[in-house]
Amino acid sequence: MADSSLPPPGNADQGGLSKDDAQERADQIEAFRAELAQLQAEGVNPFSTDQLSEVARHHDALLQRMAGEFDIDLTQAERRMSLGMRIASGFGAATLTAAVVSFVYQVWGSIPTAGQVSLLTAGPVVAIAVMIVAGTVERTRYIAAVMAVVACGAFVLQTVLLGQIFNLRGSPHSLLLWGLFALAVAYPWRFVLPFGLGLLSLVCYVAALLFWVPGAAWVSAIERPEPLMLSAAVALPLVSRVPRELIVAGRTVLLVLVLGPLLLLSGLAELSLLSWDASLVRGLYQLAAALVAVVVIAIGVRRSQDDVVLIGALFAGAFVLTRFVDWWWDWMPRYLFFLILAAVALGWISALRVLRRQAAVRTA
């Protein structure tokens, strides 16, 4: 009975379970068992003993199979340990990448050109080889994820230093190479951090290309963030098509690339490409920022996307705070300034309460 209800392992792309699907199912089973125990404690027994035994056997077999295939967390302690392991793997990826870069620069001047090229070429290849071995041997793939980030860092270092060795002209195409490499590493293994970095590189490439093609300096994409903001906004609807494990990472990167420049432009009109009056540009972007904040939070609540709600709320808070400081801090009494902020926070809570109530009605 249990075997027929769970698709074969390794078939997540053909209608089977991914790790996130398996973890969600395990959480549902845990919630079901907790509620059933509470009902029994209250004297309510909706199932017979035979039915309970059959359901328990089915759930036990299902959990055992999913734990063996996906290494899911079955208890709160395991969830806390997994969170700690994810944090440690992120820290390890950053520090190991820094160690590789530091080592290369340490020995760079003491080796000939041929050795430099060989070293730069070997870096990504070795990192990918270790990643594949670790991903095959280690079920949790934390070490493989660390090596994936190291491979991306080594590839970036390779393209930068090879350009210096052979005196190549700088172009935005390096961003394209970095992005494609990171996605090629991340996509088959569902590695979140390399996927986010690859998506960031590709969006930056599109923005830089909009400057480079007309003949402007492509690094102007950093100084004039509107093309970056628009490129991320165009890509945002497409992120829902990636595997489930990568959706939140992709959505987070793109939302930050949309909302970050919008926040900057709402206060620094001189960064805009628009040649209009600075006050008009600033006012337009402030109006846009206020509307976008409301829309992002509303969409997040309606679709039950906690990450979208959080990012939208942080953006709204940052926007309101920077605007109030810009408008009132220099002349308004401090107690009145903070009192207004408190009133805005209370209004914000009321608005979110209404949105939550509406979402509950639609769900019901």
Secondary structure, DSSP 8 states (H G I E B T S, - for coil): -HHHHS--TT-GGGT---HHHHHHHHHHHHHHHHHHHHHHHTT---S-HHHHHHHHHHHHHHHHHHHHHH----SHHHHHHHHHHHHHHHHHHHHHHHHHHHHHHHHGGGS-HHHHHHHHHHHHHHHHHHHHHHHHH-SS-HHHHHHHHHHHHHHHHHHHHHHHHTT----THHHHHHHHHHHHHHHHHT-HHHHHHHHHHHHHHHHHHHHHTTTS-TTHHHHS-HHHHHHHHHHGGGGGGS-HHHHHHHHHHHHHHHHHHHHHHHH-GGGSS--S-HHHHHHHHHHHHHHHHHHHHHHHHHTT-HHHHHHHHHHHHHHHHHHHHHHHTTTS-HHHHHHHHHHHHHHHHHHHHHHHHHHHHHH-
